[in-house]
């Protein structure tokens, strides 16, 4: 097993002067990219009128970003390992800016979807940032920094909803995208100015066939998951896409095991620590997104339902916002637990906290402060789980495979969130109450989704228990310093 090598501290024991700046810039870039998750949520109901298109078509403004992110994340990770992680991170930020400007200039469906696809292609920033940290930071800073970078995926989503709602309520909707473009430019300039390029590279040729095969398989899978409720789960289109995904991904796996320089090293991925961590990541992604689906809907449901609180989209976003701050604060705590007891323990603790949060929400759902409390508890658990995953992945792969391995882990979380959306959609569509002529999800429906979210967190706990017991992060860091041959290409 390869342990997570990192650059040792200076001889005098002090960190390089730009370490804090590198961590801050990369975390900021991660938050900016993750804002794209919730950027359009406040205007989704208005998109048919704004773009003069049916709602079934405007839904692609969300779906297209999901599909593009799924394809881009592992591809950018592999390209980063081959040609430079900072270079690919900058390419990702440029794509985000280009997509934001395209959407900001759009008044019809096609340019909006093109812009959202380009924004989705920027999703590789977080795994690339984690990989840059592994190559550039002193060993004693690596755990807390990568935990913060990993948690930025949830932080941006939580903070983005109230910010987007505030902009949508007070300005023209195009300002949403001009704002994201400006943030992308700031992130790009900061990365270009303050983040060094790593010399840890694999070189070689890009596996184009593997990239196309993986893209086709993932698009079929996620399209079936995300649109199955609209098309019908037993429709020919949905079942055909699921079947195509299975066939394409099996053929893709056969190819990846035989090509000399694969897009994804499936043999490394099959190592017990990596495989089990990725499986746990699917369950954690499911558990995280269940909260994001239920809490805003219950807060905005009319009081006449008997359970709704009649809040605005902005108020619902503000209720969710503290969870993002809690994720940021608990990420370093997760790193400290990983250092003392090992990242496996931190992951299991986080999963239990998330499950406890869902248990609370099933009981407490009568006041706004109940939802603030619940979202903070679940956010703390997510901070623990997301903070521990990079340490588990980096402790099992070679430095030259870091970006690709972290990208695959990020993809597993995304598959979990997509599945949560599909499952919750089916449940809430079936368990309804009538409010006049309108059918709305029932309180029991929401409780069922919450129970399933808590069950997913407990499943993550159970799966994580099968991760091999390794040395705490401190031991891995010490081993890294004692094995310079493993990272002979790391910048001195």
Secondary structure, DSSP 4 states (H G I P E B T S, - for coil): ------BPPPTTSPPPTTHHHHHHHHHHHHHHHHGGGTTTGGGGGGHHHHHTS-HHHHTHHHHHHHHHHHHHHHHHHHHHHHH-HHHHHHHHHHHHHHHHHHHHT--SHHHHHHHHHHHHTTTTHHHHHHHHHHHHSBHHHHHHHHHHHHHHHHHHHHHHHHHHHHHHHHS-THHHHHHHHHHHHHHHHHHHHHPPPP-----S---HHHHHHHHHHHHHHHHHHHHHHHH-TTSHHHHHHHHHHHHHHHHHHHHHTTSSS-SS-HHHHTSHHHHHHHHHHHHHHHHHHHHHHHHHHHHHS-GGGSS-----HHHHHHHHHHHHHHHHHHHHHHHHHHHHH-HHHHHHHHHHHHHHHHHHHHH--SSHHHHHHHHHHHHHHHHHHHHHHHHHHHTTS-GGGHHHHHHHHHHHHHHHHHHHHHHHHHHHHHSEEEETTEEEE-HHHHHHHHHHHHHHHHHHHHHHTTSPP---HHHHHHHHHH-GGGGTTS--
